[in-house]
Amino acid sequence: MTEAASGAFADLEADELRERFDAENYVAEDEIVTTVLLALRLGKPLLIEGEPGAGKTELAKVLADGFDTDLVRLQCYEGLAAENALYEWNYTKQLLAVQAEEGGVTDGRTVFDEEFLLERPLLEALRGSEEPSVLLIDEVDRADEEFEALLLEVLSDFQISIPELGTVAATAPPIVVITSNRTRKLSDALKRRCLYLHVSPPSFEKEREIVRRKVPQLDPTVAAELCGITQRLREESLLKPPGVAETLDFGRALAMLGDSEEELDRETLRNALGTVLKHAEDVSRVDEELLDDLLDAATRAGPETVEDATD
């Protein structure tokens, strides 16, 4: 990234960044704060890997909100092509202009100019406002390996080559956050251009704090209990272990059902499993024995841990 990118955050300090995270109710350990701070000050893209639901995408959203800037999102998928990520031409409009001899097509101009250009996320992020936007390249591991080659010019020099127009360089290079669920190995060339952050499933204490901030209407005891349950579920060999997103869904469901101010019971837990488990095979694993274990985990995580947190 260019010096202009890092210059926007040259004076940013860790305490200020942490305050911005806190203002957005994002719980960040020292490792996250330090790595994000370095990415901002060095002007480097940030590659975040981890299990689904660990909060990778949320970090990009928090940065956009925390710095009051735009979030430009490129959702990756198998077969993602250049025209869907960079730009494409409005062929219908070009054809109509040629047929009608409009838009200056007959006076030495061409249909390959700005009027007919359709911006896609990468080009949009480069040609945004004078303030750096946040470019989220989400789940890059879902795209083909060839797509990574398209990113190299963007991530190296923050510019895009358009044969018909020339090179488009960013005025204010965006803050780039790239996420990966590690479904395939990413290229060394891509990794070299990034700072790296691995996001693990949260500890009980961190998850409880996240629930407290994101679902404040929940009784603290119930919040601790549901975190105990999700922590216990992650010990099972599930097709899709619950992430933080599922824990929050669980908490919001309890609040919506009116069970936010009383201890969890067996029936409530059984009925709410669909908020934390997303495969029929996983739900079927929760037999009576495991249900007992989950309730035990909830009991152990309840009042005692809440008292510890308030001491």
Residue pairs with C-beta under 8 A, 6 or more apart in sequence:
1 42
1 43
1 44
1 45
1 155
1 158
1 173
1 176
2 43
2 157
2 158
2 170
2 173
3 43
4 43
4 171
4 172
4 173
5 43
5 132
5 158
5 170
5 172
5 173
5 174
6 40
6 41
6 42
6 43
7 43
8 131
8 132
8 172
9 40
9 41
9 43
10 41
12 37
12 40
12 41
13 37
14 33
14 34
14 37
17 33
17 36
17 37
17 40
18 28
18 33
20 62
20 66
20 67
21 27
21 28
21 33
21 62
21 66
23 66
24 62
24 65
24 66
25 213
25 214
26 58
26 59
26 62
26 66
27 202
27 206
27 209
27 210
27 213
28 36
29 206
31 197
32 59
32 197
32 199
35 46
35 195
35 196
35 197
36 46
36 59
36 63
36 197
38 44
38 195
39 45
39 46
39 175
39 195
40 175
42 195
43 173
44 193
44 194
44 195
45 155
45 176
45 177
45 178
45 193
45 194
45 195
46 175
46 176
46 177
46 178
46 194
46 195
46 197
47 178
47 179
47 180
47 186
47 190
47 191
47 194
47 195
47 196
47 197
48 56
48 59
48 177
48 178
48 179
48 180
48 197
48 198
48 199
49 56
49 179
49 180
49 181
49 182
49 196
49 197
49 198
49 199
50 56
50 181
50 182
50 198
50 199
50 200
51 181
51 200
51 201
51 241
51 243
52 181
52 240
52 243
53 242
53 243
53 244
53 245
53 246
54 199
54 200
54 201
54 202
54 243
54 244
55 199
55 202
55 243
55 244
56 179
56 199
57 136
57 138
57 179
59 177
59 199
60 71
60 73
60 134
60 136
60 138
60 177
60 179
61 71
61 136
63 134
63 175
63 177
64 70
64 71
64 133
64 134
67 132
67 134
67 175
69 129
69 131
69 132
69 133
69 134
69 175
70 128
70 129
70 133
70 134
71 133
71 134
71 136
72 121
72 124
72 125
72 128
72 133
72 134
72 135
72 136
72 174
73 121
73 136
73 138
74 85
74 120
74 121
74 122
74 135
74 136
74 137
74 138
75 138
75 139
76 137
76 138
76 139
76 140
76 141
76 142
76 143
76 147
77 139
77 142
77 143
78 142
78 143
78 144
79 144
80 142
80 143
80 144
80 147
82 150
83 120
84 120
85 120
85 121
85 122
85 147
85 150
86 120
86 122
86 123
86 150
86 160
87 117
87 118
87 119
87 120
87 122
87 123
87 160
87 162
88 118
88 120
89 111
89 112
89 116
89 117
89 118
90 116
90 117
90 118
93 115
93 116
94 111
94 112
94 116
96 102
97 103
97 105
97 111
97 116
98 105
98 111
103 109
103 111
103 115
103 116
105 111
110 164
112 164
112 165
113 164
113 165
114 165
117 162
117 165
119 127
121 135
122 135
122 150
122 151
122 154
122 160
123 160
123 168
125 133
125 135
125 170
125 174
126 154
126 158
126 159
126 160
126 168
126 169
126 170
126 173
126 174
127 168
127 170
127 171
128 172
128 174
129 172
130 171
130 172
131 172
132 172
132 173
132 174
132 175
133 172
133 174
133 175
134 174
134 175
134 176
134 177
135 174
135 175
135 176
135 177
136 177
136 179
137 151
137 176
137 177
137 178
137 179
138 179
139 179
139 180
139 181
140 147
140 148
140 151
140 178
140 179
140 180
140 186
140 190
141 180
141 181
141 182
141 183
141 184
141 186
142 181
142 183
145 184
145 187
148 186
148 187
148 189
148 190
151 190
152 189
152 190
152 193
153 159
153 160
153 161
154 160
155 176
155 190
155 193
155 194
156 193
157 169
158 169
158 170
158 173
158 174
159 167
159 168
159 169
159 170
160 167
160 168
161 167
161 168
162 168
178 190
178 194
180 186
201 234
201 241
201 243
201 244
202 210
202 244
204 227
204 228
204 231
204 301
204 305
205 309
207 227
207 230
207 231
207 244
207 247
208 223
208 224
208 227
208 305
208 309
210 244
210 247
210 248
211 218
211 223
211 226
211 227
211 247
211 248
211 251
212 218
212 220
212 223
214 248
214 251
215 223
215 248
215 251
215 252
215 255
217 255
217 260
218 226
218 251
218 254
218 255
218 260
219 260
219 261
219 262
220 306
220 309
220 310
221 263
221 302
221 303
221 306
222 251
222 254
222 259
222 260
222 261
222 262
222 263
222 264
223 251
224 301
224 302
224 303
224 305
224 306
224 309
225 263
225 264
225 298
225 299
225 301
225 302
226 247
226 250
226 251
226 254
226 264
226 298
227 247
227 301
228 297
228 298
228 299
228 300
228 301
228 302
228 305
229 250
229 264
229 269
229 276
229 294
229 297
229 298
229 301
230 242
230 246
230 247
230 250
230 276
231 297
231 301
232 293
232 294
232 297
233 241
233 242
233 276
233 277
233 294
234 241
234 242
236 285
236 290
238 277
238 279
238 282
238 285
239 279
239 281
239 282
240 277
240 278
240 279
240 282
242 250
242 276
242 277
246 275
246 276
246 277
246 278
247 276
249 275
249 276
250 272
250 275
250 276
253 272
253 275
254 260
254 264
254 268
254 272
257 268
257 272
259 268
263 298
263 302
264 295
264 298
266 291
266 295
269 291
269 294
269 295
269 298
270 286
270 291
273 283
273 286
274 283
277 283
277 286
286 294
